């Protein structure tokens, strides 16, 4: 994998260079370039690109390099920060997925426990209803038999 680009030395070289924009300043020669925007002329130097289309392209590249490097550095730093933010967001999303998954497992366990208690309650109700039926049946049988109460006597003959 490629090593990350160290932007600090690039930025240091750009800051140390003559500020832009660099323009041809023919008063000092046909190939002399300088920053002419300030109070004083800041010379860059003689840059002879030759003649032709390639020379024109090279000249345009060098003339704009100073501003372009600053713009590129700013964009690389912005995108790097955006990637870090995305990585942080991905980490948070992964953790949230883990928590949600865990909560789902907990919810399934609680639901299973609730169903177990619900089934036990329904079974207990059914058994209680059955027992109530049995009691009512026995009471009906006892009432139907109409067995008179048998007096009980104790050993000493008292009732």
C-alpha positions as CSV (number, residue, x, y, z in Angstrom):
1,X,0.0,0.0,0.0
2,X,1.2,3.5,-0.7
3,X,2.6,5.6,2.1
4,X,0.4,8.6,3.0
5,X,1.6,11.8,1.4
6,X,3.3,14.1,3.8
7,X,1.9,17.5,2.9
8,X,3.8,19.6,5.5
9,X,7.1,19.7,3.5
10,X,5.3,20.5,0.3
11,X,3.4,23.3,2.1
12,X,6.7,24.6,3.6
13,X,8.3,24.8,0.2
14,X,5.3,26.5,-1.3
15,X,5.2,29.1,1.5
16,X,9.0,29.7,1.1
17,X,8.6,30.3,-2.6
18,X,8.0,33.7,-4.1
19,X,4.3,34.5,-3.8
20,X,2.2,34.3,-6.9
21,X,0.9,35.2,-9.4
22,X,4.1,34.9,-11.5
23,X,4.0,36.9,-14.7
24,X,6.4,37.6,-17.5
25,X,8.1,40.9,-16.8
26,X,9.8,41.8,-20.0
27,X,11.4,45.0,-18.7
28,X,14.1,42.7,-17.1
29,X,14.4,40.4,-20.1
30,X,12.4,38.3,-22.5
31,X,12.3,35.4,-20.1
32,X,12.1,37.1,-16.7
33,X,9.2,36.2,-14.4
34,X,8.1,38.0,-11.2
35,X,5.3,38.7,-8.9
36,X,4.1,42.2,-9.9
37,X,1.1,42.5,-7.6
38,X,2.8,43.9,-4.6
39,X,4.2,47.3,-3.8
40,X,7.6,46.0,-4.9
41,X,8.6,43.7,-7.8
42,X,9.6,40.3,-6.5
43,X,11.6,38.5,-9.1
44,X,11.3,34.8,-9.7
45,X,14.0,34.5,-12.3
46,X,14.8,33.8,-16.0
47,X,12.7,30.9,-17.2
48,X,13.3,30.2,-20.9
49,X,10.6,27.7,-22.1
50,X,11.6,27.9,-25.8
51,X,9.1,28.2,-28.5
52,X,6.0,26.3,-29.7
53,X,2.8,24.8,-28.1
54,X,4.7,22.7,-25.6
55,X,6.7,25.8,-24.4
56,X,3.4,27.8,-24.1
57,X,1.9,24.9,-22.0
58,X,5.1,24.7,-19.8
59,X,5.0,28.5,-19.3
60,X,1.3,28.4,-18.3
61,X,2.0,25.5,-15.9
62,X,4.9,27.4,-14.1
63,X,3.1,30.7,-14.0
64,X,0.1,29.1,-12.2
65,X,2.1,26.6,-10.2
66,X,2.3,28.8,-7.1
67,X,-1.4,29.3,-6.8
68,X,-2.2,25.8,-8.0
69,X,0.0,24.2,-5.3
70,X,-1.8,26.2,-2.6
71,X,-5.2,25.2,-4.0
72,X,-4.2,21.6,-4.3
73,X,-2.8,21.5,-0.7
74,X,-6.1,23.0,0.6
75,X,-8.2,20.5,-1.3
76,X,-6.1,17.5,-0.2
77,X,-6.4,18.6,3.4
78,X,-10.1,19.1,3.0
79,X,-10.6,15.7,1.4
80,X,-8.4,14.0,4.1
81,X,-10.5,15.6,6.8
82,X,-13.6,14.4,5.0
83,X,-12.2,10.8,4.8
84,X,-11.3,10.9,8.6
85,X,-14.9,12.1,9.3
86,X,-16.2,9.3,7.1
87,X,-14.0,6.8,8.9
88,X,-15.3,8.1,12.2
89,X,-18.9,7.8,10.9
90,X,-18.2,4.2,9.7
91,X,-16.8,3.3,13.1
92,X,-19.9,4.8,14.8
93,X,-22.2,3.0,12.3
94,X,-20.4,-0.3,13.0
95,X,-20.8,0.1,16.7
96,X,-24.4,1.0,16.3
97,X,-25.0,-2.1,14.3
98,X,-23.4,-4.2,17.0
99,X,-25.6,-2.5,19.7
100,X,-28.7,-3.0,17.6
101,X,-27.8,-6.7,17.0
102,X,-27.2,-7.2,20.7
103,X,-30.5,-5.4,21.5
104,X,-32.2,-7.8,19.0
105,X,-30.8,-10.8,20.8
106,X,-31.8,-9.3,24.2
107,X,-35.3,-8.6,22.8
108,X,-35.6,-12.2,21.5
109,X,-34.6,-13.5,24.9
110,X,-37.1,-11.3,26.7
111,X,-39.8,-12.3,24.2
112,X,-39.1,-16.0,24.8
113,X,-39.2,-15.5,28.6
114,X,-42.5,-13.6,28.3
115,X,-43.9,-16.4,26.1
116,X,-42.8,-19.0,28.7
117,X,-44.5,-17.1,31.5
118,X,-47.6,-16.6,29.3
119,X,-47.8,-20.3,28.6
120,X,-47.4,-21.1,32.3
121,X,-50.1,-18.7,33.2
122,X,-52.5,-20.1,30.6
123,X,-51.7,-23.7,31.8
124,X,-52.3,-22.6,35.4
125,X,-55.7,-21.1,34.5
126,X,-56.6,-24.2,32.6
127,X,-55.7,-26.4,35.6
128,X,-57.6,-24.1,38.0
129,X,-60.6,-24.2,35.7
130,X,-60.4,-28.0,35.6
131,X,-60.0,-28.2,39.4
132,X,-63.0,-25.8,39.8
133,X,-65.0,-28.1,37.6
134,X,-63.9,-31.1,39.7
135,X,-65.0,-29.3,42.9
136,X,-68.4,-28.4,41.4
137,X,-68.8,-32.0,40.2
138,X,-68.1,-33.4,43.6
139,X,-70.4,-30.9,45.3
140,X,-73.1,-31.9,42.9
141,X,-72.5,-35.6,43.6
142,X,-72.6,-35.0,47.3
143,X,-75.8,-32.9,47.1
144,X,-77.4,-35.6,44.8
145,X,-76.6,-38.4,47.2
146,X,-78.4,-36.5,50.0
147,X,-76.6,-38.5,52.6
148,X,-77.9,-37.5,56.0
149,X,-75.3,-36.4,58.4
150,X,-74.1,-39.3,60.6
151,X,-73.8,-38.3,64.1
152,X,-70.5,-39.1,65.6
153,X,-70.0,-40.2,69.1
154,X,-67.0,-40.1,71.2
155,X,-65.7,-43.0,73.4
156,X,-67.5,-41.7,76.4
157,X,-70.8,-41.7,74.4
158,X,-71.2,-38.0,73.9
159,X,-72.0,-36.6,70.6
